[in-house]
Amino acid sequence: MDFIKRNESISELNQLNKKLSFTILILAGCLLLGLVKMVMQSEIVIVQTPGMPDNAYLERSYMDKASQEATLLTVTSSFVEINPDNAEYQKKLLGSFLSPASYTKIERDIDVRVAQLTAQRELGSYYFVLKKYEYDPLINKHYVMGELHTVNAAKDTSQLFVFEYTAHIENYRLWVDELVTYEGDRAHNSEYLKGQKK
């Protein structure tokens, strides 16, 4: 047996083994980094609504007020413009902005409204004209105020309405938790509620 050749073969195998071990170590490190990135990354889905500013500032749980206003105006317009022909589409659109509990309630309200319009054979159209947007940080509520217009037989009538929203921001999106509507031009904000307690 040739000891010299055998020792050379063993040293070659040891070198090859070290190179393979080093390669496996690098691949394991890359795999570990990839797994950490996958676990730490969250899904980001941003729905840009009409009127949202180009320089909108969004974080996981924060959205600038201009973006919140644009989103809530979109929700308001979608809620107002419901008629028997577009109700299903508007429900789907509203579903992307409403929390599950509020969606269930608003979906029922839409169904009742569509049934009333169908029974009355009301084929007019509706639209909303924004007059004012307010946010009350003391009670964390948004107020969209304006005119609700009804166009029927070429006659346009309007009523002042307030749309009061409770909302939160989660995963880069604004979610409406509650929607309350009432006639008038005065928001039921913290000042109004304080006046009512006296």
N, C-alpha and C positions, 0 to 999 in steps of 0.2 A: 504494500500500500504506500502511496506517495503522500507523505505528511505535508509536504510543502504545498501541493496542489489542493489538498483537503483544507488546509488553513486559509489559503487564498479564497476558496469557495465559501468557507464559513464567514470570513471577513466581508466578502461581497454580499452574502445573504444578510449579515448584520447591518450593513450600510443600506441595503434595499429595505430592510425591515424598519430602520429608523426613518427613511424617507416616507414610506407608506404610513407609518404611525403619525408623522408630522402632517401629512396630507389629510388623514382621518381627523386629526385634532382641529385643523383649520375648517374642514367641512362641518364638523360638529358645532364649532363656534358660530359659523354662518347660519346653520339651522337654528341654533338657540336664539340668535339675534332676530331671525325671521319670525320665530314663534313669539318672542317678546313683543315685537312690533304688531303682530296680528292680535295679540291679547290686549294690548294697550290702545290700539286704534279703535275709534268709535266711528260709526256710520254717520256721514254728514250729508243730509239732504236739505238743500235750501230752496224754498219756493219763493221766487221773486215775484211780488205782486205788482200790478200797475201802480205807478206813483211812488214806488220805493226809490229812494235816492241812489245814484250811482256809487256814492261813497258810503254806502250803508255799513254800519259797524255791527257785526254779529259775533257773539261768543256762544259757548255751549248753553249758558243760562242768562244771557244778556242780549238785548237788541235795542238799538237807539230808538228814541221816541218817534222820529220821522218814519222809520220802518214800521213801527207799531201802528202809527196812524194810518199808513197806506194799507196795511194788512186789515185793520178793522174797518176801513172804508170799503174795501173789497168784500168783506163779510156782510157789511150793512147793505151794500148795493145788491149782492146776491140774494139776501134775505128778502129785500123789498121787491125785487123784480120777478117774483114768482107768479106764474099763471099756470093753468092746467096743461099747457103744451110743453113747458120747460121745467116742470117741477122735478122730474127725475134727474135731469142734468144738474139743476141747482143743488139738489141734495148731495150729489156726488162732489160737486165743487165745495160746498160747505163742509163736507166730511173731512176735507184735508186741513181744515182750520179749527174744528171743534173737538173738544175732548169727548170721549165715548159717552159720558153721562149727559152732557149738554146736547150732543148729536141726537141721542134718543129722544129727548124732550122736544128739540126743534123739529125733528123729522115728524113727530106726531102733530105739532103745530102746523107744519106745512101741509100735511095730509088733510087736516081739518079745514084749513084755508082753501085748499084746492076743491074740496067737496062743497064748501059754501059757494065758491065762485062758479062751479059747475051747476049747482042747483039754481043759482040766480041768473044763470046764462050770462054772466059778466065776462065779457071778452075784451075789456080794456087793458091798457098796459100801465105799468107803474115804474117810476124812477125816483131816485133820491138826489137832492141837491145839498151838498155839505155847506153848512154855515159856520160851524165851529167845532173844534176838537179840544177836549180838555182831559188832563190826567190828574187825579187826586192821589198823591202819594200817601196821605194819611190813612185812607181806606183802600188803597190799591185798586182803584176803579178807573176805567176809561169811559169817556162820554163823547159820543158822536151825535151832534145836533144839526138839524137841518129841516128841509121841507120834503115831505113825502107827497109826490105828485101822482094823480090818477088821471089818465087820459082815456076818455070814453066818448065816442061819437063826436070827435073833434072838439071836445070840451076838456080843458085842463084845469083841475082843481088841486089845491095844495093844502096840507095841514102841517103844522110844526110838530116835529117828533124828536124825542131823545132816545137814543139807543145806549144803554148802560151795559158795559162789559166788565166782567171779572175774568182776568186772563193770567197765564203764566208762560214763561219761556223755558222750553226743554228741548235739548238736542238741536239747537240753532233755529227753533221754530216757535212762533207764538201760537198758543193753544187757548181757545176761548172756553172757559169753564162755566160761564153763565151769561145769558143775554136777557135783559129786561128792557121792554119798550114802554114808553108812555108819551101821551100827547103833551105838548107844551114846548117852551124854549128854555126852561130852567132845569139844570142838572140837579139831581138829588145827591150832591156832593157833601163833604164833611161840614161845610158852612151851612148848607140847607138843613142837614140833619141836626146840627147844633141848634138852629133856630126853631126847629120842630119840637125839641125837648123843653124849650122854655115855656 
